[in-house]
Amino acid sequence: MTLETKPNKGTSRGRRILLIASLGLNILVLFVVIGAAVGIQRHGGSPRSSSMDGPGAVYVRALEFDDKRALGREIRKAQRELKVNHKEDRVLIEDMASVLRSTPFDVEMLKSVRATLNEKSALRRQVAFDVWLSYVEEMSAEDREAYADRMLEVLEKGPRKYKKDKPPRD
């Protein structure tokens, strides 16, 4: 005696729709989690570089969030006007790596490449300082005093200490 079962088309179709809806919801949740992680990275999470622990970090960390963003936009605009090319830095660093690999080792060539990198870096820092200075000049006396107080607070806290389970303080 054989027992044959016929699939119920209504149940099969309903399960398929439910499975597709569940998969879609899982993908949506995944994108929300990824978006949140990216947002934390860009707005207060661990920095992409250690540049926020250098001497210039005090000026930047003491700014309010919106001021940091506005100042950053102005700095990038000024650097674009000067035609600052970050791709050239990459080429110079690749040149530096080539010099480091070369035999015999050419110290003078390494110094030359590093001097060029220093000049380009100094230009970017000067542009950033000039934009920052314009920003400070436009502040009222009260705003400058509050900014100076925040700078001293940043100095008091010292360099940022990043922990994986806790975002940095600003």
N, C-alpha and C positions, 0 to 999 in steps of 0.2 A: 504494500500500500504506500503510495507516494503522496506526500503532502506538498501541494504547490501553493505558494502564496503570490498573489498579484500585488505589486506595489500600488499603493494608493496615491494617485497622481496629485491630489490636493495637498496631502501631507508632505510629499516630496517637494513640491513647488514652494510651499510655505517655509519649509526648513531651509531651502536654498536662499530664499529672500532674507530670512532671518540671519543666515550665515553671512551673506553679503553685507547686510546692514551692520552686523557685529564687527566684521572686518573693517568696514569703513569707519566705524566709531573708534576702533583701536588705532587706526592710522591717524585719525584726527587727534586723539590723545597724545600719540607719539610726537606729532608736529607741535602741539602746545608745549610739551615738555622741552623739546629742542629749542623752541622759540624763547621759552623762559630762561633756559641756560645761556643762550646767546645774549639775551637782554641783561642778565646778571653780569656777564663778561664785559659788556660794553658800558654798563652804567654802575660802576662801583665794585665790580668783582676784581679778581686778580688782574693786574695790568699785563699787557702784552710784552712789556720790556721793563727793565729796572730803571728806566729814565725817571720814574717818579720818586726815586730815592736820592737823586742828585741835588746839588745846591739850588737849581732852578725850581725844584719841586716845591720848595717853601712858597714861592710866589704863586704857583698854580694851585696847590692844595688849600691855600688860604682863601681862594676865590669861591664864590657861590657857584652851584652847578650850572645855572643858566649863563653866568658870566664866563665860566670856563669854556662852554660850548661856543659862545659868541666870539670870544677871544681866539679860540682855535680856528674858527672860520676866517677871521680877519688875518690871522698869521698865514694860513694856507693860501688865501687870496694874494697876500703880499708876496709870498714866495713864488706863486705862479707868475705874477707880474715880473719878477726878476728872473723867471725861467729856471728856477731851481729844479734840477733833474735828479731824482733819486735813483734812476736807473744807472746813471754814471757812477754813483757810489757803489752799486753792486759790481760794476765792471772793475772799479778800482780795488775792491776787496778780492775779487777773483784774481786780479793781477798780483795782489799781495800774496795770495795763496800760491800762485805760480812761483813767485820769487822765493818763498819759504821752501818750496820743493826743489828748487834749482841747486845743482852742484856744479861748480863751487857756489857757495852761498854769497849773494851780492848784497852786503849790508847797505851800501850807498843807494842801491836801487830801492830797497825796502824803505829806507828813510825818505826817499823822494816820493814814493807812492803814499806813504803815511802823511807827509807834509801836504800833499794835494788834498787828501781826505780831511786833514785839519783845517785847511783854508775853506773848503766847502762847508764844513761843519760850523766854522766861525761865522760865515756869511748867514747861515740859517739862524744861528743864535742871535746875531745882531738884528736881523729882521724881526725875530720874535720879541726881542727886547724893545725895539722901537715901537712895535704895535702895543706891547704891554705898557710902555711909558705913556703913550697917547691915551690909553685907557685910564691910567692913574691920574694924568693931568686933568681929565674931565670930571674926576670925582669931587664931591664937596669935601670940605674939611672934616665933617663928621664921618663921612664914608671912608675917607683915607685913614682916620683914626681907628675906626672899627676894623678895617682891613689890616692895619698894622698890628692890632691886638690879635687878630686871627693868625697872622704870621708868627707871632710870638708863641701862640698856643701850639702851632704846628712844630715849631722848634722844640718846645717843651716835651711834646709827645715823642719826638725823635723819628727815626726812619720807620716806615711802615713795616709791620710784622704780619706776614700773610699766613693764615692758617686755612687749611683746606675746608674745614667745617664752618668757618666764620668769615664773612666778607670784611674787607678792610674798613676802618672808620675814616670818615672825612670830617 
